[in-house]
Amino acid sequence: MKTFLFTLILFVSTAAFARLNVAVSYPYIGAITKAVGADKVDVTVLAKGNWDPHFVVARPSLISKLRRSDALIINGAQLEIGWIPPLIKRANNRNILPGTKGFLDLSASIEMIQKPSSVSRAGGDVHPDGNPHFHLAPQNILILARSVTAFLSTLDPLNRDSFEQNLQDFELLWTKEMLKWAATMASAKNRKVIEYHQNFDYFLQAYDIKGIATIEPLPGIPPSSRHTMELIDTIKTQKPCCIIHDVYHSTKTATYLHDKTGIKVVIMPHDIGALDSIESLSQLFDYLTSKFP
């Protein structure tokens, strides 16, 4: 009986101190997971912040990382459709299969915008579930943090109280940051902008900024000469404040538009690590909100 009790105590103690090994697709998910999980989780981020999130190479090193994971959290909305499914298949890890308790698709917790009524190749590389870049609305970060908390609590119920306390602390700090960003962005309301791709539409919507055009004529389609000339006319007639441009597409067309119209081109990071100076979620939104007033 003493041996049994000792074994039971040892098992419970080991379970209490063991860390969950959680793989996540993008850096912003890693930051949320670390904020909630703290010292109870080890987080592995698969993609780098300066990569195009649509096109990540399914490298062998990523397969080995998934093979060792207890859980996997993805953005979802088919943003990772080209690279996460092949990695999951090759990792051969039952813990992270879609539909199991170790798999979390964050898009399920978000009300998506721009969901198309129909999808065909004629419309370019359209996301059938809607715009997947929802983490760039600061209020959505709170929704995502709650989803991650519930997910971790299901996987590790012994540490539920810790996860929930960490969530409360995060919500308090994030709410204060949101008030700061709202004050910073107040003067930007109703401004017009041009994007390269519709990466930032959730951010624009959060602060009542109008995206009037994209350098891409269709999602995933490079700009043509005709479309570029149309953009020059749009800039001259509608007078947007700037072109907001991601870090991973060529700025050749944006520079040409600047040369022809004088419009300002602003490089905007979409995730932690997209620029060297962006090392946290707060720094990401500090940077984004600093570019408009």
N, C-alpha and C positions, 0 to 999 in steps of 0.2 A: 504493500500500500504506500509506504514512504517513497519507494522508487517511482511508483505511478504518479504520485503528487508532485515529486520533483520534476519528472518529465513533463507533466502538464504545465507547471509553472514556467519551466524553461521554454516550452513551446509558445505560451502566451507572451512571455517577455520578448522572445525573438520576433514574434509577429508584431508586437507593439513598436519595436525599434527598426524593423525592416523598412526600407524605403521602396516606394513604388518607382519603377523605371518607366517613365512616360515619354514616348516619342510624339513630337508635334511637327506639323508640316512647315509652319512659318514662324519667324522670330516673335511676332506680336503674340501668338498663341503661347509661345514659351514664356514670355514675360507674365502673362496672366496666370499661367499654371504655376510659375514660381512664386508669384504673389500670394496665391491661395494655398499652395502646397508647402511652401517654405522648406523646412528641413525634413519634411516627411516624403519628399519626392526628389528624384533625380530626373532632370529634363534633358532630352536630346532633341535639338532642332535640326531638321533635315535640310531645309533650304536656307540659303543666305539672303539677307535683306536687300542686297543690290542685284539679285537675279530677277529676271522676268518671272513672276509667279505662275504664269500660264505654261511656261516651258522649262521645266526642271529636268535635267538628265538623270535617269534612273541608274545611278552609278553603283557598282558593287559594294562600295563602302556604306551606302545607305541601306542596302539589303542586310548587311551584318548588324547594323544598328537596330533595324526593325526585328531581326531575329531574336534579339536579347530583350525586347520590350515587353512590359506587362500590359501596356495600353497604348492606344494611338488616338490623338486628337487632330482632326483636320478642319480646314475652313469649310469645305463642302461647296455646294451649289455648282459642282462640276469644275471648280477652278483647278483642282488637282487631277482631273480625269485622265490626262495624258501620262502621268507618272506615278501616282500612288497605287492604282490597281496592279500594275506590273510588279511594283516593289512588294506589295502584300503577297502576291502569288508566289514570288520567288523566295520570300522570307520563310514561308511555310511555318507560320506561327499562329496557332489557333487563338491565342489571346487577343489578337488585333483584327480578327476578321469582321467585316461589316455585319451588323446584326447581333453581335455578341456584346456582353456587358463591358468589354475592354475597348470598344470602338465608339468614338464620339464625333458626330458631324455637327459642327457649330451652326451651320446654316439653318438647321431645323428650329432654332430658337429665335430666328430673326424674320421680321416681316420684310420681304424682299421688294425692291423697286425694279421697274423696267422689265417685268416678266413678259416675254413676247406672246402674242396670241397664236403665232405659228412660227415654225423654224424651218429654214431651208438654206442651202448654200448661197442662194441669191442675196441673202441678207448679211453675208460675211460670217465670221466666227462668232455667232450669237450664243450667249449663254441661255439655254432653254429654261433654267430655273430663275432667271433674273440676274441683276447685277451682283456679282459675288464679292465686291470690295467693301462690304458692310462695316468692317472694323474701323473705317475712317470717319465714321460718325461717333463722336466721343460718348454719347449716351448709349450706344450699342456695346461699348466696352463693359459697362455695368451688366448688361444682359448676358454677355458672354462669360463674365466672371462668375455669375450665378450658375450658369450651366456647367462650368468647369467644377465648381464647388460641389454641386449635386453628383456629378460624375465621380469625382474622387471619393466622395463620401460613400457611394455605393461600392466602390472597389475596396475601400479601406474604412469600414464603419468604426473601427476602434479609434480612429483619429478624426471622426466627424466633428467633434467639438472644436478641435484645433482648426480645421478647414473653415468652419463657419465663423470663428473669431477672426481669422485672417481675412475672410471676405468682408466682415464688418469694418475692419480697419482700412481695407482697400477702398471700400465704398465711401467712407468718410473723407479720405484723402482725395479720391478722384472727383467727388462732388465739389470740393473746394477748388480743384483745378478747373473744372468745367465752368464754374462761376467766373474765374479769372479769364478763361478763353472767351466766354460770352461777352465780357466787358471789352476785351481787346477787339473782337470782331463786330461790335455794334455798328461801327462806322462803315463796315463793308457791305451792309445789307443792300440788296438790289443791284449790286455791281454785276457786270457781265464779264464772262471769261470764255476763252477758248481752251479746250484740252487737246492733248494728242489722242489719248484713249480715254474712255469714261471711267478711269480709275477713281476719280475724286468726287463722283456725283453724290455720294452719301455725305461727304464733308460739305459740299456746296449746299445741299439741302438743309443740313443742320444749321447753317448760318444765312439762309435766304439769299444765296448768291446764284446767279443764273448762268448756267452753261449753255451758250448759244450755238456752238459748233465744235466739231472735232477735226483735227488734222487728218485723221483717218477718214476716208469717205464712208467706209463701213468697218465694223470691228474686225481687226486683224488684217485689213487691206491697206497697203502702203498708199500714200497720197499721189494722185496723178497730177499732171500739169494743169488740166482743166479744173480740178477741184481746188488746187492751190490758187488759181486766178479767182475762183469764186470766193475763197476765203479773204482775199485782198479786198474785194468789194464789200464783203460782210464787215470787215474791220473798219472800213471807211464810213460805212453807213450806220452801223450799230455802236461803234466806238467802245469795244470792250476794254477793260483796264489792262488785261495781260493775257498771255498764253501760259497756262500752267502745264508743265511738261515733266513726265516721269524720268527716272534716271537711266533706264535701260534701252530706250529707243533713241535713234539718231536725231539730233537736233537740227539737221540740215534744212528741213523745210521751215521749221520755226525761225531759224536764223534768217532765211530768205524773206519770210514775212516781216520780220523786224526791219530788215534792210529796206523793204519796199514801203512800209507804213510807219515805222518807228515804234510799233507795239513792243512792250516789255515782255521778255521771256523769263519765266521764273521756274527754276528746277525744283520740283517738289518730291520729297521722299515719301514712299508709300508704306515703308515698314522700318523697323529698327534695323540699323546697319545699312540702309539704302545710301546714306551719306556717313562718312566717318564720325561726324559729330553727333549722330543720333544713336545713343546708347540705351535709351529707355523709352517706354510709352509716353511718359510726360514730355521728354525732349522732342519726341516726334510731333506731338500736338503743339508744343511751344514753337517749334519751327514753322509748322503749317500756318498757324494763326499769326505769326509775325510777318507774313509776306503779303498781307492784304491792306491793313490800315494805311 
